[in-house]
Amino acid sequence: MKGNTWIEGWFQKCEELKIKPWEWDFKQSYIKEPIPKDKSSIELILDYKSRKLTEIGICNVTKRRGRDADCDKEPFYIYQLLWNTDYEPKSESQLNLDRYNLIRGETMNSFITTFNHSKTLTYYSHIKHKFEKFATATHCIGNFTVLPHWMNTGRNRFSQDYWDVTMYSLFEFFQPLGCWKQFVERYFLQPYVNDDEEWTVSEFWEGHFAGIGNYNQLKPQNEQELSEYLHKVNIRIEERGKWMIKKVCEELKLQHFTFYDELKDRQIRFSNELN
């Protein structure tokens, strides 16, 4: 009941601030006042990465902040509802034990990897506005999932935290076992796969999977690849987030919220159905 109460309270705060839950930036957990509309999303995420967000903010349930702030741990009540995970973040005095939790919230697509790679390139200014959107979307519910801790740690080197590459490796493992589609459905990952016979994984840009095994080749190599990545990743985070919120509303019978009107008739879309 405690988790359900938090979720309903969060929805009420979203309504009050006129923010759709799938657009809620969980960096708000470390800022007391609502994030200003004119605040640069890039500046905010760099403050977060620099451990400068030191307040117990709106809808913060972990009581973490500053160097201990971790956005993808904040919505753990949603993880419990959707995926029956038992993980619950430790109190501030027990943070050192946190690494021993097996299944926990993690971020699927990393902002900082691509941003650091791209900001010194000559064409960065051309696509900066797409980075602004991604800086917020990175810490929205649609970019969070649960993973075994060891898996998330290991996938960084392998995939550079590009979720399509992670999905490709999982496809190679699960598909021969006959449980790939169940996995995709369980974690609402349709926006990352094509609606074909095998539900093959969609690349963020053509030839991305060819870079597997080459650390530097996994990052966008030109303006077209970078622009395509930012466009696709933002759409997929939003699509998945809407579906997650729809499922939460229906599970808890919270369809009375205004934002649910946008969700009630929708079905989750596959990658080949997204622009």
N, C-alpha and C positions, 0 to 999 in steps of 0.2 A: 504493500500500500504506500510506503514511503516513496518509492520510485514513481509510482503513478501520480502521486501528489506533486512531486517535483516536475514531472512532464506537463501536467495541467497548468501549474504555476508558470512554467516557461512559456507555454502557449499564450497564457494571459499577458505575459510581459511582451511577447511578440505583437499581440494585438494592440496593446497600449502604445508601443513605440512605432507601430505601423511598419513592422518588418515581417516578411514572410519567413516562417521557421527554416525553410530550406535556404534562405539567404542570410540567416543569422551567423555572424562572425563570432566564433567562440573565443577570439581574443578579447571580446567583451567581458569575459570571465575575470579579467585582470585589470579592469578599468571601472571605477565607481560610477561615473556618469555615462550616459549613452555616447557612443562614438560619434563625434561631430560629423555632420554630412560633408563638410568641406575638408575633412582630414584625408590626406593622401594614404591610400591603402598600402602603397609601397613603403612609405615612411613608417606606417604602423607595424607592418610585419618585420621591418628591420629593427624597430624598437623592441619587438617581442623577441627576436633572435638575439638581440643584445642584452636581454634580461632586464630591460628598463620598465616593464609593466609590473609594478610592485604593489598594486592595490588588490583587495578582495573585491572583485567586480560583480556585475549583475549575473545572477544565476550560477555563481561559482559554488560547486558542491565539494570540490576536493580541498578547498581552503589553501591551495597552493598559490604562489605568485613569484614574481622575480625569477631567480635562477631555477626554481622548481616548477614554474608554470609549464603546463603541457596540455595544449588545447584538446587533443584527441582523447584525453582521459576524462574530460568534463562530462560528456553525455553518456556516462556508463549506464545510467538507468534505461536509456534507449537500447543499448546493447543487450542488457538483461531481458528487456521485453521482446526484442526481435529475435535474439539468438541464444537466449537462455544461458548466457555466460555468467559465471559466478564471481568473476573478477570485480573487486571494489577497491578503488584507490586507497592507499594507506593514509593515515593521519600524518601531519607534518613531522612528527617525531619518529615516524617509522619509514620515512622515505627511502632509506638505504635498503630496506627489504623489498622494495617495489620490483627490483629486477628479477626476483624469483617467481613472480606471477607468470603462469604459463600462457594464458590467453588474455589479451588485453587490447584496448583501443589503439589503433595506429592510423597514420595518415597515408593515403594511397599514392598521391602524386605530390612530389616535393616542389615547392616554389623556388627555394634558394638555389638548388642545383642548376636549374635552367637560367635563373636570373644572374647568378654570378658568372656563368659562361657567356651570357649575351650582353651584359651591360657595357662592356668595353668595345663592342663591335660597332662598325660605322652605321649600320642600319638599325641600331637599337631604338633611336628616337622615333622611327617610323611605326613601331609596334608597341610603344610604351603604354598606350591606353589599354591594350589587351592584357599587359602585365598588371595594370591596376585592378582589373577584374579578377585575375587569377590570384592576386595577393589576398583578396577577400575570400574567394572560392576555396582556397587551400584549406581554410579552417571552417568551412561549412560542413554540415552533417553528411552531405553526399560524397565528400572526400574522405570519410572515416569508415573504417571497418574494424574487425577484430582478427588478430593473427597470433599464432604462437610467438612469443618474444624472440626466440632464437631465429625464427624465420624472417622476421622483419629486420633483425640485425644483419643477417646474412645476405638479404636481397639487395642491400644498398650497393655493395661492390658489384654484384652480378648485373643488376638492372638500372643502377643509378637512380632508383626510385621512380622509374617510368612504369606506370601500372600496366601498360600494354605488354611490356616485356615480362613482368611478373606473371601476368595472365597466360602468356605464351608458354612459360615453363610449367605452369599448373595444368594447362591443356595437355601438354606432352605426358604428364604424369597421370592425370585423372581419366583422360579419354579412353585409354586402353582398358581401364578398370570398369568402364561403363557407368561412371558416376559424375561425369563432367557436367551434364546438364542439370543434375540435382544440385551440384555445387553452385553453379551460376544462379539458379533460381533462389537458392537459400540465402545468398548474399546480395541479391538484386544487381547482378553484374551484366545484365543483358545489354546495356549501352556500350559495353566493351567487346561484344561479340556480334557476328553476323547471323542473321536468321536464315542460315543454310542448313544442310542436312546434319552437319557435325557441330554447328555453332562455333565456327572457327573464330579465332581472335583477330580483331581489326587493328592494324598498325596505326599509330598516330600520324605517321607520314610514310610514304612509299619507300621501302628499303630499310625501315628502321630495324627490323629483326636481323638483317644482314650484318648489323653492327654488334650483335651479341658476341661477347668474347674480346671485344676491343673497347677498352674503357672510354676512350675519347670519341669513338664513332657513334656511341649511343646518344650523344647530345645533338641538337639540330646543327647542321653543317652550313646552312645558308638561310637567307631571309625567308624564303618560301617555306622551308621546313619549320622554322620557328613560328611563323605566322599560322601555319596549318596546325601545329601542335597547340598553341594557345587557344585557337578557335575551337578545336575539338575537345580539349580537356575541360574548358569552361562549360561547354554544352553538356558533356557527360556527367560532370559533377552536379549540375542543376537537375538533369533528368533523373538521376538516381536519387537525389535528395528529395525531390517531390514524391517519388514512389515510397520512400522510407517514411516520410511524414504521413502520407495517405494510409499506410499500413498501421502506423501508431494510432492515428485518429480512429480508425475502424476497430482496432483491437480494444481500445479503451473507451469506445463509444463517445468520442469527443468531436463528432461531426458538426456540432453547433458553432464552431469557430468560423469566422468569416472567410478565412483563407481556404477552408476546406471546399468551398464552392468551386475553386479552381482545380481541385483534385478529384472530385467525386466521380467524374465520368472518364477519367484518363486511365490508360493502360501503359505500362512501361514499354519503351521502345528499344529496339535493337540498334546496333551501330549503323547498319546500312539504311535505317529509317531516319537517322538524324542528319542534319545538314553539316 
